[in-house]
Amino acid sequence: MRVIINGEAREIASMSVDALLGELDYEGTHFAVAVNYDVLPKSRWAETQLKSGDEVEIITPRQGG
């Protein structure tokens, strides 16, 4: 399925946000996820199904000013 991840169109195999994070090798919990501009709490990552054309933003904290 084709989705947009952080502004880049990509083909993915995952059907849920939780599975997508695993597919992209994200580990831990120190990031936020938004699907179609809705920020999702971690408790909903496994139940949130992705559809072709969805826009996913994965935001990770960075140090610095």
C-alpha positions in Angstrom: 0.0 0.0 0.0 1.2 3.5 -0.7 1.2 6.1 2.1 3.1 9.3 2.8 5.5 9.1 5.7 7.0 12.4 6.9 6.3 14.0 3.5 7.7 11.1 1.4 5.6 8.7 -0.6 6.4 5.1 0.3 5.2 1.6 -0.3 4.6 -0.3 3.0 3.3 -3.8 3.9 2.0 -2.8 7.3 -1.7 -2.5 8.0 -1.6 -0.7 11.4 0.5 2.1 12.9 2.1 -0.3 15.4 3.2 -2.6 12.6 4.4 0.3 10.5 6.7 1.5 13.3 8.2 -2.0 13.5 8.6 -2.2 9.7 10.5 1.2 9.8 12.6 0.0 12.8 11.4 2.6 15.3 12.1 1.4 18.8 11.0 2.7 22.2 8.3 5.2 22.9 10.0 8.5 22.7 8.2 9.8 19.6 4.7 10.9 18.6 2.6 9.6 15.6 0.0 11.5 13.7 -2.2 10.0 10.9 -3.9 12.5 8.7 -3.1 15.3 11.1 -4.6 13.5 14.2 -2.1 12.8 16.9 -2.6 9.2 18.2 -2.0 8.2 21.8 0.3 5.1 22.1 -2.7 3.1 23.3 -4.3 3.4 19.9 -1.2 2.5 17.7 -2.1 -1.2 17.4 -5.8 -0.6 16.6 -5.4 2.2 14.1 -5.6 0.8 10.6 -3.8 2.4 7.7 -5.3 3.0 4.3 -3.7 3.8 1.0 -3.1 7.5 0.7 -2.9 8.1 4.5 -0.4 10.8 5.7 1.7 9.6 8.6 4.0 11.9 10.6 6.5 10.4 13.0 8.0 13.0 15.2 11.1 12.3 17.3 12.6 14.6 19.9 16.0 16.2 19.1 18.4 18.0 21.4 19.7 21.4 20.7 18.3 24.8 20.3 
